[in-house]
Amino acid sequence: MALSDNLKTANIARLESTLRSAVNAYWSVLMPEGATGQIHIEYQSDTDGALEFIKIWESTVWGVWNLICEFWIYPRWSHATGIRFGKNFQSVSFARALELVVGSMKTTLSPPNYHGLIQSFPPTAAEQTEAREVVNESITLSGTAPLTSPIAA
């Protein structure tokens, strides 16, 4: 495997780990209270390998997926940039954290036109704690403005 391929594989792993951490850190905000299910994180890179969009879906009923939010990084003819929430979902704190986490990954390039899908299941308490640390560290290392208050337990 060429160095370039190793770098792309590492970038994809970092991207997916960070996105999963963002979802796990905000699991209780994203999933309906008391519901069990899973969350899918869909993402795609553009022709240059830069992250184009992220879509986050939840399912509490087998085979039924509801859009939590979509985040378009670059404008296209069909949509503007930014985060839009699906029906019955809204979280300013998650939107802000997702923007900062994605901002910290601006240099992360994946293969051109790469489409990824991450499945996330209800995290344990330890996994949520680790996810909060990853998200806070990602935001801090990015040099972007920190969250007014770090993600708390």
N, C-alpha and C positions, 0 to 999 in steps of 0.2 A: 504494500500500500504506500503510495507516495506521501510525502510530508503534507502536501496540500489536502489530500484525502483525510489524513489524520487530524488536521486542523479543523476541517469541516465537520468531522465526526465529533470532535471535542466541542465545537461551537453548538452543534445540535443538542448534545447532551447537556451543556450548560443552559441553553435556552429552555429546554424542556424541564430541567430541574428547577429553574427559577420560576417558570410559569406554574408548575405544580405547587411549588411552595407558596406562591401568591394565593392560589385557590385554597390550599389547605389552611393557610393562616386566617382566611376569611370564610371558612366552611360554614360556620354557624350563621353568617350573614347571607350566604348564597343559597343555602338549602332551606326549604320551609321548616319551621320549628317542629321538632319531633318526627320529621320524615327521614326515611332511610332511602338511599339511592346512590347514584353516582353522578359525576360531573365529567364532561368531555371538554377538552380544550383543543380547538382546531386552530391551526395557523398556516400561513402560506408566505413564501418569499416571492419577490418579484424576479424579473429577468436578471437583475444584478446580484441577487442573493440577499438583499436587504428584506427585513421583515415587512410584509405588506399589510396583513391583518391578523387579528386574533378574534375568534368567536368562542364564547363559553356557553355550554348547554348543560341543563340539569334534567335528570330523569328520576322520578319517584315511582313511576309506573312503567313496567317493562314495555319497551318499544315506543314510548311516548317521550319525545325530547322537546324541551321548552328553552328558548333562547334567554339566557341571563343577560348577556351583553355582547356587543361587537365593538372592536376597537380598530379603526382604520388609521394607519400610520400616514399614508399618503393620499391626497385627493384623487379621485377618479371621476369620470363623467357621471357615474351612478350614485356617488355619495361624497360627503365631505370628510375631513379628518376628524378624529376624536372618538369618544365613547358614547354609544347609545345603548340604553337598556331596553330589554324586551318587556313584554306585557307583565305586569305584576312584580317587577323587580326594580330596585333603586337602592343604591348605596354610594353616597358621596365618598365615604372613607375608602371603600374598595376601588372606586374609580380613580381616586388620587394616588393610591398605592400602585395600581396597575400602570398608570401613566409614568410614575417615577421608576418603577421596575423596568418597563419597556425603554424608558429614556436611558437607563443604565446599560442597556444592551445594544445601543446604537452601532457599536463596532462589531457586534456579533453577526457574522455572515454565514448563511447556510447555502447549500447548493442552489443555483438558480431554479426558479419555479418549483420549489420543494413544498410539498403539502404534508403537514404532520398532524397527527391526532394523538392526544394524550388522554388516557383514562385515569380518573382519580376516584378513589373509593373513600368512604368516611375515614378520616385520619384518627389515630389514637391521640391521647393527650400528649404523649411524648413527641409524636410526629407534628402536632400543631405547634408545640413549643419550638421545635427545630425549624419549622416553616417560618415562624415569626422572626427568628434569629436570621435566617437566610434573607428574608425580605428586607429587614432593617439594615443588614450588612450591605446588601446590594444597593440600597438607596444611599447609604452613607458613602460607600466606595465610588458611587457614580459622580459625586461632586455636585449633585443637584441639591436643591433646597430640601432639608430633611422634613419629614412629616412633623406637624406641630406637636404631636405626641406619638412616640413610637407605638407600634402595635403591642398592646398589652394582653396578658393572659386573660 
